[in-house]
């Protein structure tokens, strides 16, 4: 959520978040992040303007 707070209004892909946060970009790690982003979307913290892209709810 910190990346979304620091860049309000920006739309991210899971892999872009990994690169921004200097996290490993192997497929397994990115898939875990996708799962977490999906959960945050269902809980109402994020929106998904396009498939595979996530943005902080305004």
Secondary structure, 3 states (H helix, E strand, C coil): CHHHHHCCCCCECHHHHHHHCCCCCCHHHHHHHHHHHHHHHHCCCEECCCCCCEEECC
